[in-house]
Amino acid sequence: MAAAPKPETLAAFEAAKGFMPVREGLALYAAAAEAGGLGLPLLEVGTYCGRSTILLADAAREAGTTAVTVDHHRGSEEQQPGWDYHDAETVDPEIGRMDTLPTFRRTLHRAGLEDHVIAVVGRSPQVAKVWGTPLGLVFIDGGHTDEHAAADYEGWAPHVAEGGLLVIHDVFPDPVDEWTGQAPYRVYLRALASGAFTEVSVTDSLRVLRRTGPGI
């Protein structure tokens, strides 16, 4: 039976600002709980306001490891003014640009998980270049253009340890169902074609792959 978050963790997840549905969140938690057994950090690309970070942090706490989350906190393309997923509450009134970092910090504080998360503020490719630690799980949920999704995959997939998990969000095989483009789907296909990853599970738009070989 897949691991499930505590009721208080699930409540904090549902109360947090963000877009991940509960079914996909439960699948993410189960993957994080399994990957935590490797004793390696669990890393997320694309923090936004910390909704999914809550699940990774709680799984990391249970496993005795750490969750790491990487984001520049200026918002993805679809979160900018004029787009459907823009939230005016996340705009810094002094500079007029998005800044989700304060909301993220409040989210972790309310969930009681600050001590189990390392928040890295920076652009994913830059952070990946200087990263040197094997990871039990990489969750890709950053920008949804081909440029950004491919850069997240190229930067972070090589850091997934043997037996570790690569989780990709917003994978829409049918263009009719997509909402931000099919870049995550193309990254998912690329991971499978590499021979380095084998699919473990599918939950709506969430794909879980296991690192089973070299070849990235």
Residue, then its C-alpha position, 0 to 999 in steps of 0.5 A: m500500500a502506498a504511503a499517505p501523508k498525515p491528515e494535518t499534512l494533507a490539510a496544509f497542502e489543500a490550504a496552500k496556494g497552488f495548482m496541484p490537485v489532491r490525487e496528484g499530490l498523493a501520488l507525489y507524496a507516495a513517490a517521495a516516501e519511497a525515494g526517501g528510503l534511499g537516504l538522499p535529498l528530495l529535490e523539487v524544481g518549481t516552488y511557487c508558493g510551496r503547495s507541493t513542497i509541503l508533501l516533499a518536506d513531510a516525506a523527507r522528515e519521515a525518512g530522516t532526509t531533507a527536501v530541497t526546492v529551487d525557484h527564482h520566485r518571479g513566476s513562470e510564463e503563465q503566472q505573469p500579469g494578463w495570463d489565466y494563472h496570474d495571482a495579483e497577491t503575489v506581486d511585490p508592490e514596491i517593484g511591480r514584479m512577482d515575488t512568491l518567496p514571502t508566501f512560500r515561507r509563510t506556507l512552510h511556517r504554517a505547516g511546521l516544516e521549515d526545518h526540513v526544507i532547504a530553499v534555493v532561490g535562483r534559476s534552475p539551470q544555474v543551480a544545477k550546474v553547481w549541484g554535486t549531490p546525488l538525489g533520491l528524487v527530482f520533481i520537475d514542475g517549473g517553466h512549461t516552455d520547451e526551453h525551460a522544461a528541457a533545461d530542467y531535465e538536462g540539468w537535474a535528471p543526471h543527478v537522480a541516483e540509481g534506483g531514484l525517481l524522476v517525477i514530471h508534472d503536467v504531462f498531457p499526451d493529448p493537446v486537447d487536454e493541455w493548459t500550458g503547452q506540451a513541453p513536460y510531455r516531450v521531456y517525459l518522452r525524452a526521459l523514456a527514450s534515454g534508456a535511463f528511466t522506466e515508468v513506475s506510475v501514472t496519476d492524471s498528469l503526474r508521471v513517476l519514472r525510476r532511474t534504472g540505468p545510464g544514458i542521460 
